[in-house]
Amino acid sequence: MGIDLGGTKIEIIALDASGEQIYRRRVDTPKGDYPATVDAIVSLINQCEEALNGRGTIGVGIPGAVSRKTGLIKNANSTWLIGEDLQGDLTTALQRPVALQNDANCFVLSEAVDGSAAGAQCVFGVIIGTGCGGGIVFGGQVISGVNAIGGEWGHNPLPWSCEETQLDCYCGLIGCNETFLSGSGLERHYQQRSGKNLTAKQIEAAALQGDETAEKLLDDYVIWLAKGLAAVINVVDPDVIVLGGGMSNFSRLYAEVPTIWHQWVFSDQVDTRLVAPKFGDSSGVRGAAWLGKSAL
């Protein structure tokens, strides 16, 4: 069983041994209420096992990480989780081991196990949605790192971007990848250039309808993403990069980014593949399920 704990919904999925979905359900997240959040997860697991008349492994994906220093949740945009022993509380409530990882790590694990990057040795997964995150899987294992921030490229600065407009980031720094590459970052840049407030999807539609500001911004976005991913290739050199999050639905990214990223990659060739996720929005919760199984 896998749990995807999001800011607005909690989803559970159960997979059989072959990876086929056999159960799925979602409920609203009790925002701001940590005890109720724990209770909601426990209730979902109990209902799943009752429906399937069986007992399974448990993995949980969260929008944050477990601190190596304290064992408590850190870096969570669902702020009521911060400072809590979520893994310990779930283990106690369910009386069995519970594997827990960052949701971006769960996403890339899913795509590396049986998704678009199946069979690849080294996979980098990118989340470009409301925020910007990432994760690394090598040899089928998540590389979370000594600080539990493996793959978290969203709060590195966008490289080779001194000529670009630098926006403040919620983390307290300026010019982070997230301020350029997230959907919310794209919307901020459009508002700054046009004075209008449009969603990322509306910006894409406006470009198709001849909005020159939107069209130029999306051209710039392709360059920004190519630069950001080139830096990843220079450090990690993955076989495959899988895009996730709302911005991953922009089909032009897969056609255009690989044609220009060689300008910033320190190599005479770039064989890294840029692919869309096989399981889309389901990758995170599927990866949590595989996480629970791999933790046995």
Secondary structure, DSSP 8 states (H G I E B T S, - for coil): -EEEE-SSEEEEEEE-TTS-EEEEEEEE--TT-HHHHHHHHHHHHHHHHHHHTS----EEEESSEE-TTTSSEES-SSGGGTT--HHHHHHHHHTS--EEEEHHHHHHHHHHHHSTTTT-SEEEEEEESSSEEEEEEETTEE---TTS-TT--TTSB-TT-TTS---B-TTS-BSBHHHHHSHHHHHHHHHHHHS----HHHHHHHHHTT-HHHHHHHHHHHHHHHHHHHHHHHHH--SEEEEESGGGG-THHHHHHHHHGGGTSSSS----EEE--SSGGGHHHHHHHHHHHHT-
